Amino acid sequence: MTILYLLLPLSLLFVFAIGVFLWWAVFNGQYDDTDSAGAAILRDDDSGPAARG
């Protein structure tokens, strides 16, 4: 029963930390442009120096 005195505040601290990191990611523009990273793979030029010359 005494382990609950440790685990309950620790789990609440983890939940609070996850909430803070999610809030930071959303309001710092982390999710503003989610399509350009996927499209960059399609625009990538994989030809090396030997294929160009």
ModelCIF file with pLDDT and N, C-alpha, C, O atoms, coordinates in Angstrom:
data_MODEL
#
_entry.id   MODEL 
#
_entity.id                         1 
_entity.type                       polymer 
_entity.pdbx_number_of_molecules   1 
#
_entity_poly.entity_id                      1 
_entity_poly.type                           'polypeptide(L)' 
_entity_poly.nstd_linkage                   no 
_entity_poly.nstd_monomer                   no 
_entity_poly.pdbx_seq_one_letter_code       MTILYLLLPLSLLFVFAIGVFLWWAVFNGQYDDTDSAGAAILRDDDSGPAARG 
_entity_poly.pdbx_seq_one_letter_code_can   MTILYLLLPLSLLFVFAIGVFLWWAVFNGQYDDTDSAGAAILRDDDSGPAARG 
_entity_poly.pdbx_strand_id                 A 
#
loop_
_entity_poly_seq.entity_id 
_entity_poly_seq.num 
_entity_poly_seq.mon_id 
_entity_poly_seq.hetero 
1 1  MET n 
1 2  THR n 
1 3  ILE n 
1 4  LEU n 
1 5  TYR n 
1 6  LEU n 
1 7  LEU n 
1 8  LEU n 
1 9  PRO n 
1 10 LEU n 
1 11 SER n 
1 12 LEU n 
1 13 LEU n 
1 14 PHE n 
1 15 VAL n 
1 16 PHE n 
1 17 ALA n 
1 18 ILE n 
1 19 GLY n 
1 20 VAL n 
1 21 PHE n 
1 22 LEU n 
1 23 TRP n 
1 24 TRP n 
1 25 ALA n 
1 26 VAL n 
1 27 PHE n 
1 28 ASN n 
1 29 GLY n 
1 30 GLN n 
1 31 TYR n 
1 32 ASP n 
1 33 ASP n 
1 34 THR n 
1 35 ASP n 
1 36 SER n 
1 37 ALA n 
1 38 GLY n 
1 39 ALA n 
1 40 ALA n 
1 41 ILE n 
1 42 LEU n 
1 43 ARG n 
1 44 ASP n 
1 45 ASP n 
1 46 ASP n 
1 47 SER n 
1 48 GLY n 
1 49 PRO n 
1 50 ALA n 
1 51 ALA n 
1 52 ARG n 
1 53 GLY n 
#
_struct_asym.id          A 
_struct_asym.entity_id   1 
#
loop_
_ma_qa_metric.id 
_ma_qa_metric.mode 
_ma_qa_metric.name 
_ma_qa_metric.software_group_id 
_ma_qa_metric.type 
1 global pLDDT . pLDDT 
2 local  pLDDT . pLDDT 
#
_ma_qa_metric_global.metric_id      1 
_ma_qa_metric_global.metric_value   83.00 
_ma_qa_metric_global.model_id       1 
_ma_qa_metric_global.ordinal_id     1 
#
loop_
_ma_qa_metric_local.label_asym_id 
_ma_qa_metric_local.label_comp_id 
_ma_qa_metric_local.label_seq_id 
_ma_qa_metric_local.metric_id 
_ma_qa_metric_local.metric_value 
_ma_qa_metric_local.model_id 
_ma_qa_metric_local.ordinal_id 
A MET 1  2 74.00 1 1  
A THR 2  2 85.00 1 2  
A ILE 3  2 87.00 1 3  
A LEU 4  2 84.00 1 4  
A TYR 5  2 90.00 1 5  
A LEU 6  2 92.00 1 6  
A LEU 7  2 94.00 1 7  
A LEU 8  2 93.00 1 8  
A PRO 9  2 93.00 1 9  
A LEU 10 2 95.00 1 10 
A SER 11 2 96.00 1 11 
A LEU 12 2 96.00 1 12 
A LEU 13 2 97.00 1 13 
A PHE 14 2 98.00 1 14 
A VAL 15 2 98.00 1 15 
A PHE 16 2 98.00 1 16 
A ALA 17 2 98.00 1 17 
A ILE 18 2 98.00 1 18 
A GLY 19 2 97.00 1 19 
A VAL 20 2 97.00 1 20 
A PHE 21 2 94.00 1 21 
A LEU 22 2 92.00 1 22 
A TRP 23 2 93.00 1 23 
A TRP 24 2 93.00 1 24 
A ALA 25 2 88.00 1 25 
A VAL 26 2 86.00 1 26 
A PHE 27 2 89.00 1 27 
A ASN 28 2 89.00 1 28 
A GLY 29 2 81.00 1 29 
A GLN 30 2 79.00 1 30 
A TYR 31 2 77.00 1 31 
A ASP 32 2 81.00 1 32 
A ASP 33 2 80.00 1 33 
A THR 34 2 76.00 1 34 
A ASP 35 2 81.00 1 35 
A SER 36 2 81.00 1 36 
A ALA 37 2 75.00 1 37 
A GLY 38 2 78.00 1 38 
A ALA 39 2 81.00 1 39 
A ALA 40 2 77.00 1 40 
A ILE 41 2 78.00 1 41 
A LEU 42 2 81.00 1 42 
A ARG 43 2 78.00 1 43 
A ASP 44 2 69.00 1 44 
A ASP 45 2 71.00 1 45 
A ASP 46 2 68.00 1 46 
A SER 47 2 68.00 1 47 
A GLY 48 2 64.00 1 48 
A PRO 49 2 69.00 1 49 
A ALA 50 2 63.00 1 50 
A ALA 51 2 55.00 1 51 
A ARG 52 2 54.00 1 52 
A GLY 53 2 50.00 1 53 
#
loop_
_atom_site.group_PDB 
_atom_site.id 
_atom_site.type_symbol 
_atom_site.label_atom_id 
_atom_site.label_alt_id 
_atom_site.label_comp_id 
_atom_site.label_asym_id 
_atom_site.label_entity_id 
_atom_site.label_seq_id 
_atom_site.pdbx_PDB_ins_code 
_atom_site.Cartn_x 
_atom_site.Cartn_y 
_atom_site.Cartn_z 
_atom_site.occupancy 
_atom_site.B_iso_or_equiv 
_atom_site.pdbx_formal_charge 
_atom_site.auth_seq_id 
_atom_site.auth_comp_id 
_atom_site.auth_asym_id 
_atom_site.auth_atom_id 
_atom_site.pdbx_PDB_model_num 
ATOM 1   N N  . MET A 1 1  ? 0.811  -1.198 0.000   1.00 74.00 ? 1  MET A N  1 
ATOM 2   C CA . MET A 1 1  ? 0.000  0.000  0.000   1.00 74.00 ? 1  MET A CA 1 
ATOM 3   C C  . MET A 1 1  ? 0.855  1.262  0.000   1.00 74.00 ? 1  MET A C  1 
ATOM 4   O O  . MET A 1 1  ? 0.430  2.305  -0.498  1.00 74.00 ? 1  MET A O  1 
ATOM 5   N N  . THR A 1 2  ? 2.053  1.167  0.556   1.00 85.00 ? 2  THR A N  1 
ATOM 6   C CA . THR A 1 2  ? 2.904  2.353  0.612   1.00 85.00 ? 2  THR A CA 1 
ATOM 7   C C  . THR A 1 2  ? 3.486  2.708  -0.751  1.00 85.00 ? 2  THR A C  1 
ATOM 8   O O  . THR A 1 2  ? 3.902  3.844  -0.979  1.00 85.00 ? 2  THR A O  1 
ATOM 9   N N  . ILE A 1 3  ? 3.514  1.725  -1.661  1.00 87.00 ? 3  ILE A N  1 
ATOM 10  C CA . ILE A 1 3  ? 4.047  2.007  -2.996  1.00 87.00 ? 3  ILE A CA 1 
ATOM 11  C C  . ILE A 1 3  ? 3.137  2.980  -3.753  1.00 87.00 ? 3  ILE A C  1 
ATOM 12  O O  . ILE A 1 3  ? 3.595  3.679  -4.656  1.00 87.00 ? 3  ILE A O  1 
ATOM 13  N N  . LEU A 1 4  ? 1.856  3.027  -3.388  1.00 84.00 ? 4  LEU A N  1 
ATOM 14  C CA . LEU A 1 4  ? 0.937  3.969  -4.034  1.00 84.00 ? 4  LEU A CA 1 
ATOM 15  C C  . LEU A 1 4  ? 1.315  5.413  -3.743  1.00 84.00 ? 4  LEU A C  1 
ATOM 16  O O  . LEU A 1 4  ? 1.058  6.301  -4.557  1.00 84.00 ? 4  LEU A O  1 
ATOM 17  N N  . TYR A 1 5  ? 1.914  5.649  -2.606  1.00 90.00 ? 5  TYR A N  1 
ATOM 18  C CA . TYR A 1 5  ? 2.353  7.008  -2.277  1.00 90.00 ? 5  TYR A CA 1 
ATOM 19  C C  . TYR A 1 5  ? 3.488  7.470  -3.192  1.00 90.00 ? 5  TYR A C  1 
ATOM 20  O O  . TYR A 1 5  ? 3.717  8.671  -3.339  1.00 90.00 ? 5  TYR A O  1 
ATOM 21  N N  . LEU A 1 6  ? 4.180  6.546  -3.792  1.00 92.00 ? 6  LEU A N  1 
ATOM 22  C CA . LEU A 1 6  ? 5.238  6.882  -4.744  1.00 92.00 ? 6  LEU A CA 1 
ATOM 23  C C  . LEU A 1 6  ? 4.710  6.872  -6.177  1.00 92.00 ? 6  LEU A C  1 
ATOM 24  O O  . LEU A 1 6  ? 5.010  7.773  -6.960  1.00 92.00 ? 6  LEU A O  1 
ATOM 25  N N  . LEU A 1 7  ? 3.928  5.857  -6.514  1.00 94.00 ? 7  LEU A N  1 
ATOM 26  C CA . LEU A 1 7  ? 3.499  5.692  -7.899  1.00 94.00 ? 7  LEU A CA 1 
ATOM 27  C C  . LEU A 1 7  ? 2.450  6.710  -8.335  1.00 94.00 ? 7  LEU A C  1 
ATOM 28  O O  . LEU A 1 7  ? 2.470  7.156  -9.483  1.00 94.00 ? 7  LEU A O  1 
ATOM 29  N N  . LEU A 1 8  ? 1.562  7.075  -7.470  1.00 93.00 ? 8  LEU A N  1 
ATOM 30  C CA . LEU A 1 8  ? 0.520  8.026  -7.847  1.00 93.00 ? 8  LEU A CA 1 
ATOM 31  C C  . LEU A 1 8  ? 1.083  9.408  -8.179  1.00 93.00 ? 8  LEU A C  1 
ATOM 32  O O  . LEU A 1 8  ? 0.746  9.939  -9.237  1.00 93.00 ? 8  LEU A O  1 
ATOM 33  N N  . PRO A 1 9  ? 1.919  10.021 -7.341  1.00 93.00 ? 9  PRO A N  1 
ATOM 34  C CA . PRO A 1 9  ? 2.495  11.311 -7.746  1.00 93.00 ? 9  PRO A CA 1 
ATOM 35  C C  . PRO A 1 9  ? 3.423  11.199 -8.954  1.00 93.00 ? 9  PRO A C  1 
ATOM 36  O O  . PRO A 1 9  ? 3.501  12.119 -9.768  1.00 93.00 ? 9  PRO A O  1 
ATOM 37  N N  . LEU A 1 10 ? 4.123  10.076 -9.068  1.00 95.00 ? 10 LEU A N  1 
ATOM 38  C CA . LEU A 1 10 ? 5.016  9.894  -10.207 1.00 95.00 ? 10 LEU A CA 1 
ATOM 39  C C  . LEU A 1 10 ? 4.224  9.795  -11.510 1.00 95.00 ? 10 LEU A C  1 
ATOM 40  O O  . LEU A 1 10 ? 4.616  10.374 -12.523 1.00 95.00 ? 10 LEU A O  1 
ATOM 41  N N  . SER A 1 11 ? 3.119  9.069  -11.483 1.00 96.00 ? 11 SER A N  1 
ATOM 42  C CA . SER A 1 11 ? 2.307  8.957  -12.699 1.00 96.00 ? 11 SER A CA 1 
ATOM 43  C C  . SER A 1 11 ? 1.641  10.292 -13.035 1.00 96.00 ? 11 SER A C  1 
ATOM 44  O O  . SER A 1 11 ? 1.513  10.637 -14.210 1.00 96.00 ? 11 SER A O  1 
ATOM 45  N N  . LEU A 1 12 ? 1.219  11.039 -12.028 1.00 96.00 ? 12 LEU A N  1 
ATOM 46  C CA . LEU A 1 12 ? 0.657  12.365 -12.298 1.00 96.00 ? 12 LEU A CA 1 
ATOM 47  C C  . LEU A 1 12 ? 1.701  13.307 -12.880 1.00 96.00 ? 12 LEU A C  1 
ATOM 48  O O  . LEU A 1 12 ? 1.384  14.137 -13.732 1.00 96.00 ? 12 LEU A O  1 
ATOM 49  N N  . LEU A 1 13 ? 2.920  13.185 -12.433 1.00 97.00 ? 13 LEU A N  1 
ATOM 50  C CA . LEU A 1 13 ? 4.011  13.989 -12.989 1.00 97.00 ? 13 LEU A CA 1 
ATOM 51  C C  . LEU A 1 13 ? 4.265  13.632 -14.455 1.00 97.00 ? 13 LEU A C  1 
ATOM 52  O O  . LEU A 1 13 ? 4.497  14.520 -15.275 1.00 97.00 ? 13 LEU A O  1 
ATOM 53  N N  . PHE A 1 14 ? 4.224  12.347 -14.787 1.00 98.00 ? 14 PHE A N  1 
ATOM 54  C CA . PHE A 1 14 ? 4.401  11.922 -16.175 1.00 98.00 ? 14 PHE A CA 1 
ATOM 55  C C  . PHE A 1 14 ? 3.269  12.429 -17.064 1.00 98.00 ? 14 PHE A C  1 
ATOM 56  O O  . PHE A 1 14 ? 3.514  12.883 -18.182 1.00 98.00 ? 14 PHE A O  1 
ATOM 57  N N  . VAL A 1 15 ? 2.044  12.354 -16.578 1.00 98.00 ? 15 VAL A N  1 
ATOM 58  C CA . VAL A 1 15 ? 0.893  12.844 -17.347 1.00 98.00 ? 15 VAL A CA 1 
ATOM 59  C C  . VAL A 1 15 ? 1.023  14.350 -17.575 1.00 98.00 ? 15 VAL A C  1 
ATOM 60  O O  . VAL A 1 15 ? 0.752  14.835 -18.674 1.00 98.00 ? 15 VAL A O  1 
ATOM 61  N N  . PHE A 1 16 ? 1.428  15.078 -16.565 1.00 98.00 ? 16 PHE A N  1 
ATOM 62  C CA . PHE A 1 16 ? 1.624  16.521 -16.701 1.00 98.00 ? 16 PHE A CA 1 
ATOM 63  C C  . PHE A 1 16 ? 2.731  16.827 -17.708 1.00 98.00 ? 16 PHE A C  1 
ATOM 64  O O  . PHE A 1 16 ? 2.583  17.731 -18.530 1.00 98.00 ? 16 PHE A O  1 
ATOM 65  N N  . ALA A 1 17 ? 3.846  16.080 -17.655 1.00 98.00 ? 17 ALA A N  1 
ATOM 66  C CA . ALA A 1 17 ? 4.953  16.299 -18.585 1.00 98.00 ? 17 ALA A CA 1 
ATOM 67  C C  . ALA A 1 17 ? 4.535  16.006 -20.027 1.00 98.00 ? 17 ALA A C  1 
ATOM 68  O O  . ALA A 1 17 ? 4.906  16.743 -20.940 1.00 98.00 ? 17 ALA A O  1 
ATOM 69  N N  . ILE A 1 18 ? 3.779  14.953 -20.231 1.00 98.00 ? 18 ILE A N  1 
ATOM 70  C CA . ILE A 1 18 ? 3.299  14.633 -21.577 1.00 98.00 ? 18 ILE A CA 1 
ATOM 71  C C  . ILE A 1 18 ? 2.377  15.734 -22.086 1.00 98.00 ? 18 ILE A C  1 
ATOM 72  O O  . ILE A 1 18 ? 2.444  16.110 -23.256 1.00 98.00 ? 18 ILE A O  1 
ATOM 73  N N  . GLY A 1 19 ? 1.524  16.246 -21.219 1.00 97.00 ? 19 GLY A N  1 
ATOM 74  C CA . GLY A 1 19 ? 0.641  17.343 -21.604 1.00 97.00 ? 19 GLY A CA 1 
ATOM 75  C C  . GLY A 1 19 ? 1.410  18.597 -21.975 1.00 97.00 ? 19 GLY A C  1 
ATOM 76  O O  . GLY A 1 19 ? 1.058  19.283 -22.935 1.00 97.00 ? 19 GLY A O  1 
ATOM 77  N N  . VAL A 1 20 ? 2.466  18.903 -21.216 1.00 97.00 ? 20 VAL A N  1 
ATOM 78  C CA . VAL A 1 20 ? 3.289  20.079 -21.511 1.00 97.00 ? 20 VAL A CA 1 
ATOM 79  C C  . VAL A 1 20 ? 3.994  19.915 -22.847 1.00 97.00 ? 20 VAL A C  1 
ATOM 80  O O  . VAL A 1 20 ? 4.038  20.858 -23.637 1.00 97.00 ? 20 VAL A O  1 
ATOM 81  N N  . PHE A 1 21 ? 4.547  18.739 -23.116 1.00 94.00 ? 21 PHE A N  1 
ATOM 82  C CA . PHE A 1 21 ? 5.240  18.532 -24.389 1.00 94.00 ? 21 PHE A CA 1 
ATOM 83  C C  . PHE A 1 21 ? 4.275  18.565 -25.564 1.00 94.00 ? 21 PHE A C  1 
ATOM 84  O O  . PHE A 1 21 ? 4.626  19.071 -26.630 1.00 94.00 ? 21 PHE A O  1 
ATOM 85  N N  . LEU A 1 22 ? 3.066  18.036 -25.394 1.00 92.00 ? 22 LEU A N  1 
ATOM 86  C CA . LEU A 1 22 ? 2.082  18.108 -26.462 1.00 92.00 ? 22 LEU A CA 1 
ATOM 87  C C  . LEU A 1 22 ? 1.654  19.546 -26.706 1.00 92.00 ? 22 LEU A C  1 
ATOM 88  O O  . LEU A 1 22 ? 1.535  19.968 -27.857 1.00 92.00 ? 22 LEU A O  1 
ATOM 89  N N  . TRP A 1 23 ? 1.422  20.298 -25.648 1.00 93.00 ? 23 TRP A N  1 
ATOM 90  C CA . TRP A 1 23 ? 1.055  21.709 -25.778 1.00 93.00 ? 23 TRP A CA 1 
ATOM 91  C C  . TRP A 1 23 ? 2.164  22.478 -26.494 1.00 93.00 ? 23 TRP A C  1 
ATOM 92  O O  . TRP A 1 23 ? 1.888  23.298 -27.369 1.00 93.00 ? 23 TRP A O  1 
ATOM 93  N N  . TRP A 1 24 ? 3.408  22.216 -26.125 1.00 93.00 ? 24 TRP A N  1 
ATOM 94  C CA . TRP A 1 24 ? 4.544  22.896 -26.751 1.00 93.00 ? 24 TRP A CA 1 
ATOM 95  C C  . TRP A 1 24 ? 4.615  22.570 -28.241 1.00 93.00 ? 24 TRP A C  1 
ATOM 96  O O  . TRP A 1 24 ? 4.845  23.459 -29.061 1.00 93.00 ? 24 TRP A O  1 
ATOM 97  N N  . ALA A 1 25 ? 4.419  21.299 -28.593 1.00 88.00 ? 25 ALA A N  1 
ATOM 98  C CA . ALA A 1 25 ? 4.513  20.892 -29.996 1.00 88.00 ? 25 ALA A CA 1 
ATOM 99  C C  . ALA A 1 25 ? 3.405  21.528 -30.832 1.00 88.00 ? 25 ALA A C  1 
ATOM 100 O O  . ALA A 1 25 ? 3.647  21.947 -31.964 1.00 88.00 ? 25 ALA A O  1 
ATOM 101 N N  . VAL A 1 26 ? 2.216  21.602 -30.293 1.00 86.00 ? 26 VAL A N  1 
ATOM 102 C CA . VAL A 1 26 ? 1.099  22.161 -31.055 1.00 86.00 ? 26 VAL A CA 1 
ATOM 103 C C  . VAL A 1 26 ? 1.256  23.663 -31.237 1.00 86.00 ? 26 VAL A C  1 
ATOM 104 O O  . VAL A 1 26 ? 1.027  24.174 -32.333 1.00 86.00 ? 26 VAL A O  1 
ATOM 105 N N  . PHE A 1 27 ? 1.636  24.368 -30.205 1.00 89.00 ? 27 PHE A N  1 
ATOM 106 C CA . PHE A 1 27 ? 1.676  25.834 -30.280 1.00 89.00 ? 27 PHE A CA 1 
ATOM 107 C C  . PHE A 1 27 ? 3.014  26.379 -30.771 1.00 89.00 ? 27 PHE A C  1 
ATOM 108 O O  . PHE A 1 27 ? 3.156  27.595 -30.898 1.00 89.00 ? 27 PHE A O  1 
ATOM 109 N N  . ASN A 1 28 ? 3.992  25.535 -31.049 1.00 89.00 ? 28 ASN A N  1 
ATOM 110 C CA . ASN A 1 28 ? 5.250  25.994 -31.637 1.00 89.00 ? 28 ASN A CA 1 
ATOM 111 C C  . ASN A 1 28 ? 5.314  25.715 -33.134 1.00 89.00 ? 28 ASN A C  1 
ATOM 112 O O  . ASN A 1 28 ? 6.367  25.884 -33.748 1.00 89.00 ? 28 ASN A O  1 
ATOM 113 N N  . GLY A 1 29 ? 4.212  25.295 -33.724 1.00 81.00 ? 29 GLY A N  1 
ATOM 114 C CA . GLY A 1 29 ? 4.183  25.090 -35.169 1.00 81.00 ? 29 GLY A CA 1 
ATOM 115 C C  . GLY A 1 29 ? 4.700  23.742 -35.609 1.00 81.00 ? 29 GLY A C  1 
ATOM 116 O O  . GLY A 1 29 ? 5.021  23.566 -36.785 1.00 81.00 ? 29 GLY A O  1 
ATOM 117 N N  . GLN A 1 30 ? 4.792  22.786 -34.706 1.00 79.00 ? 30 GLN A N  1 
ATOM 118 C CA . GLN A 1 30 ? 5.304  21.464 -35.058 1.00 79.00 ? 30 GLN A CA 1 
ATOM 119 C C  . GLN A 1 30 ? 4.397  20.775 -36.078 1.00 79.00 ? 30 GLN A C  1 
ATOM 120 O O  . GLN A 1 30 ? 4.876  20.030 -36.933 1.00 79.00 ? 30 GLN A O  1 
ATOM 121 N N  . TYR A 1 31 ? 3.089  21.024 -35.989 1.00 77.00 ? 31 TYR A N  1 
ATOM 122 C CA . TYR A 1 31 ? 2.135  20.353 -36.861 1.00 77.00 ? 31 TYR A CA 1 
ATOM 123 C C  . TYR A 1 31 ? 1.529  21.302 -37.894 1.00 77.00 ? 31 TYR A C  1 
ATOM 124 O O  . TYR A 1 31 ? 0.445  21.026 -38.407 1.00 77.00 ? 31 TYR A O  1 
ATOM 125 N N  . ASP A 1 32 ? 2.189  22.398 -38.210 1.00 81.00 ? 32 ASP A N  1 
ATOM 126 C CA . ASP A 1 32 ? 1.632  23.353 -39.162 1.00 81.00 ? 32 ASP A CA 1 
ATOM 127 C C  . ASP A 1 32 ? 1.634  22.817 -40.590 1.00 81.00 ? 32 ASP A C  1 
ATOM 128 O O  . ASP A 1 32 ? 0.648  22.984 -41.308 1.00 81.00 ? 32 ASP A O  1 
ATOM 129 N N  . ASP A 1 33 ? 2.705  22.186 -41.009 1.00 80.00 ? 33 ASP A N  1 
ATOM 130 C CA . ASP A 1 33 ? 2.826  21.708 -42.383 1.00 80.00 ? 33 ASP A CA 1 
ATOM 131 C C  . ASP A 1 33 ? 3.169  20.225 -42.361 1.00 80.00 ? 33 ASP A C  1 
ATOM 132 O O  . ASP A 1 33 ? 4.343  19.855 -42.346 1.00 80.00 ? 33 ASP A O  1 
ATOM 133 N N  . THR A 1 34 ? 2.162  19.393 -42.361 1.00 76.00 ? 34 THR A N  1 
ATOM 134 C CA . THR A 1 34 ? 2.404  17.955 -42.277 1.00 76.00 ? 34 THR A CA 1 
ATOM 135 C C  . THR A 1 34 ? 2.533  17.294 -43.645 1.00 76.00 ? 34 THR A C  1 
ATOM 136 O O  . THR A 1 34 ? 2.925  16.130 -43.723 1.00 76.00 ? 34 THR A O  1 
ATOM 137 N N  . ASP A 1 35 ? 2.216  18.003 -44.720 1.00 81.00 ? 35 ASP A N  1 
ATOM 138 C CA . ASP A 1 35 ? 2.241  17.399 -46.046 1.00 81.00 ? 35 ASP A CA 1 
ATOM 139 C C  . ASP A 1 35 ? 3.585  17.546 -46.758 1.00 81.00 ? 35 ASP A C  1 
ATOM 140 O O  . ASP A 1 35 ? 3.905  16.731 -47.623 1.00 81.00 ? 35 ASP A O  1 
ATOM 141 N N  . SER A 1 36 ? 4.366  18.545 -46.423 1.00 81.00 ? 36 SER A N  1 
ATOM 142 C CA . SER A 1 36 ? 5.596  18.784 -47.183 1.00 81.00 ? 36 SER A CA 1 
ATOM 143 C C  . SER A 1 36 ? 6.653  17.712 -46.935 1.00 81.00 ? 36 SER A C  1 
ATOM 144 O O  . SER A 1 36 ? 7.446  17.427 -47.832 1.00 81.00 ? 36 SER A O  1 
ATOM 145 N N  . ALA A 1 37 ? 6.689  17.114 -45.757 1.00 75.00 ? 37 ALA A N  1 
ATOM 146 C CA . ALA A 1 37 ? 7.682  16.070 -45.493 1.00 75.00 ? 37 ALA A CA 1 
ATOM 147 C C  . ALA A 1 37 ? 7.400  14.827 -46.338 1.00 75.00 ? 37 ALA A C  1 
ATOM 148 O O  . ALA A 1 37 ? 8.327  14.190 -46.836 1.00 75.00 ? 37 ALA A O  1 
ATOM 149 N N  . GLY A 1 38 ? 6.129  14.487 -46.498 1.00 78.00 ? 38 GLY A N  1 
ATOM 150 C CA . GLY A 1 38 ? 5.778  13.344 -47.337 1.00 78.00 ? 38 GLY A CA 1 
ATOM 151 C C  . GLY A 1 38 ? 6.021  13.618 -48.816 1.00 78.00 ? 38 GLY A C  1 
ATOM 152 O O  . GLY A 1 38 ? 6.420  12.719 -49.556 1.00 78.00 ? 38 GLY A O  1 
ATOM 153 N N  . ALA A 1 39 ? 5.788  14.838 -49.248 1.00 81.00 ? 39 ALA A N  1 
ATOM 154 C CA . ALA A 1 39 ? 6.007  15.187 -50.649 1.00 81.00 ? 39 ALA A CA 1 
ATOM 155 C C  . ALA A 1 39 ? 7.492  15.327 -50.959 1.00 81.00 ? 39 ALA A C  1 
ATOM 156 O O  . ALA A 1 39 ? 7.897  15.159 -52.109 1.00 81.00 ? 39 ALA A O  1 
ATOM 157 N N  . ALA A 1 40 ? 8.305  15.630 -49.958 1.00 77.00 ? 40 ALA A N  1 
ATOM 158 C CA . ALA A 1 40 ? 9.744  15.770 -50.183 1.00 77.00 ? 40 ALA A CA 1 
ATOM 159 C C  . ALA A 1 40 ? 10.372 14.442 -50.585 1.00 77.00 ? 40 ALA A C  1 
ATOM 160 O O  . ALA A 1 40 ? 11.369 14.419 -51.307 1.00 77.00 ? 40 ALA A O  1 
ATOM 161 N N  . ILE A 1 41 ? 9.800  13.342 -50.125 1.00 78.00 ? 41 ILE A N  1 
ATOM 162 C CA . ILE A 1 41 ? 10.315 12.032 -50.515 1.00 78.00 ? 41 ILE A CA 1 
ATOM 163 C C  . ILE A 1 41 ? 10.102 11.810 -52.002 1.00 78.00 ? 41 ILE A C  1 
ATOM 164 O O  . ILE A 1 41 ? 10.955 11.224 -52.668 1.00 78.00 ? 41 ILE A O  1 
ATOM 165 N N  . LEU A 1 42 ? 8.991  12.263 -52.521 1.00 81.00 ? 42 LEU A N  1 
ATOM 166 C CA . LEU A 1 42 ? 8.704  12.083 -53.941 1.00 81.00 ? 42 LEU A CA 1 
ATOM 167 C C  . LEU A 1 42 ? 9.552  12.995 -54.813 1.00 81.00 ? 42 LEU A C  1 
ATOM 168 O O  . LEU A 1 42 ? 9.843  12.652 -55.959 1.00 81.00 ? 42 LEU A O  1 
ATOM 169 N N  . ARG A 1 43 ? 9.953  14.146 -54.295 1.00 78.00 ? 43 ARG A N  1 
ATOM 170 C CA . ARG A 1 43 ? 10.776 15.086 -55.067 1.00 78.00 ? 43 ARG A CA 1 
ATOM 171 C C  . ARG A 1 43 ? 12.267 14.802 -54.925 1.00 78.00 ? 43 ARG A C  1 
ATOM 172 O O  . ARG A 1 43 ? 13.080 15.451 -55.582 1.00 78.00 ? 43 ARG A O  1 
ATOM 173 N N  . ASP A 1 44 ? 12.632 13.857 -54.091 1.00 69.00 ? 44 ASP A N  1 
ATOM 174 C CA . ASP A 1 44 ? 14.036 13.585 -53.822 1.00 69.00 ? 44 ASP A CA 1 
ATOM 175 C C  . ASP A 1 44 ? 14.744 13.069 -55.071 1.00 69.00 ? 44 ASP A C  1 
ATOM 176 O O  . ASP A 1 44 ? 14.225 12.215 -55.790 1.00 69.00 ? 44 ASP A O  1 
ATOM 177 N N  . ASP A 1 45 ? 15.925 13.596 -55.309 1.00 71.00 ? 45 ASP A N  1 
ATOM 178 C CA . ASP A 1 45 ? 16.731 13.176 -56.456 1.00 71.00 ? 45 ASP A CA 1 
ATOM 179 C C  . ASP A 1 45 ? 17.760 12.161 -55.980 1.00 71.00 ? 45 ASP A C  1 
ATOM 180 O O  . ASP A 1 45 ? 18.755 12.524 -55.352 1.00 71.00 ? 45 ASP A O  1 
ATOM 181 N N  . ASP A 1 46 ? 17.519 10.890 -56.280 1.00 68.00 ? 46 ASP A N  1 
ATOM 182 C CA . ASP A 1 46 ? 18.408 9.827  -55.802 1.00 68.00 ? 46 ASP A CA 1 
ATOM 183 C C  . ASP A 1 46 ? 19.561 9.539  -56.750 1.00 68.00 ? 46 ASP A C  1 
ATOM 184 O O  . ASP A 1 46 ? 20.392 8.680  -56.456 1.00 68.00 ? 46 ASP A O  1 
ATOM 185 N N  . SER A 1 47 ? 19.632 10.224 -57.862 1.00 68.00 ? 47 SER A N  1 
ATOM 186 C CA . SER A 1 47 ? 20.729 9.959  -58.786 1.00 68.00 ? 47 SER A CA 1 
ATOM 187 C C  . SER A 1 47 ? 22.028 10.490 -58.225 1.00 68.00 ? 47 SER A C  1 
ATOM 188 O O  . SER A 1 47 ? 22.108 11.642 -57.801 1.00 68.00 ? 47 SER A O  1 
ATOM 189 N N  . GLY A 1 48 ? 23.028 9.662  -58.223 1.00 64.00 ? 48 GLY A N  1 
ATOM 190 C CA . GLY A 1 48 ? 24.327 10.036 -57.675 1.00 64.00 ? 48 GLY A CA 1 
ATOM 191 C C  . GLY A 1 48 ? 25.178 10.756 -58.701 1.00 64.00 ? 48 GLY A C  1 
ATOM 192 O O  . GLY A 1 48 ? 24.705 11.049 -59.800 1.00 64.00 ? 48 GLY A O  1 
ATOM 193 N N  . PRO A 1 49 ? 26.424 11.046 -58.363 1.00 69.00 ? 49 PRO A N  1 
ATOM 194 C CA . PRO A 1 49 ? 27.315 11.751 -59.300 1.00 69.00 ? 49 PRO A CA 1 
ATOM 195 C C  . PRO A 1 49 ? 27.591 10.963 -60.573 1.00 69.00 ? 49 PRO A C  1 
ATOM 196 O O  . PRO A 1 49 ? 27.794 11.560 -61.630 1.00 69.00 ? 49 PRO A O  1 
ATOM 197 N N  . ALA A 1 50 ? 27.604 9.625  -60.496 1.00 63.00 ? 50 ALA A N  1 
ATOM 198 C CA . ALA A 1 50 ? 27.893 8.799  -61.684 1.00 63.00 ? 50 ALA A CA 1 
ATOM 199 C C  . ALA A 1 50 ? 26.734 8.866  -62.672 1.00 63.00 ? 50 ALA A C  1 
ATOM 200 O O  . ALA A 1 50 ? 26.969 8.821  -63.880 1.00 63.00 ? 50 ALA A O  1 
ATOM 201 N N  . ALA A 1 51 ? 25.523 8.969  -62.215 1.00 55.00 ? 51 ALA A N  1 
ATOM 202 C CA . ALA A 1 51 ? 24.367 8.991  -63.103 1.00 55.00 ? 51 ALA A CA 1 
ATOM 203 C C  . ALA A 1 51 ? 24.204 10.339 -63.786 1.00 55.00 ? 51 ALA A C  1 
ATOM 204 O O  . ALA A 1 51 ? 23.587 10.422 -64.849 1.00 55.00 ? 51 ALA A O  1 
ATOM 205 N N  . ARG A 1 52 ? 24.742 11.385 -63.200 1.00 54.00 ? 52 ARG A N  1 
ATOM 206 C CA . ARG A 1 52 ? 24.608 12.720 -63.779 1.00 54.00 ? 52 ARG A CA 1 
ATOM 207 C C  . ARG A 1 52 ? 25.628 12.983 -64.888 1.00 54.00 ? 52 ARG A C  1 
ATOM 208 O O  . ARG A 1 52 ? 25.353 13.713 -65.840 1.00 54.00 ? 52 ARG A O  1 
ATOM 209 N N  . GLY A 1 53 ? 26.766 12.398 -64.754 1.00 50.00 ? 53 GLY A N  1 
ATOM 210 C CA . GLY A 1 53 ? 27.840 12.771 -65.666 1.00 50.00 ? 53 GLY A CA 1 
ATOM 211 C C  . GLY A 1 53 ? 28.039 11.781 -66.721 1.00 50.00 ? 53 GLY A C  1 
ATOM 212 O O  . GLY A 1 53 ? 28.911 11.952 -67.572 1.00 50.00 ? 53 GLY A O  1 
#
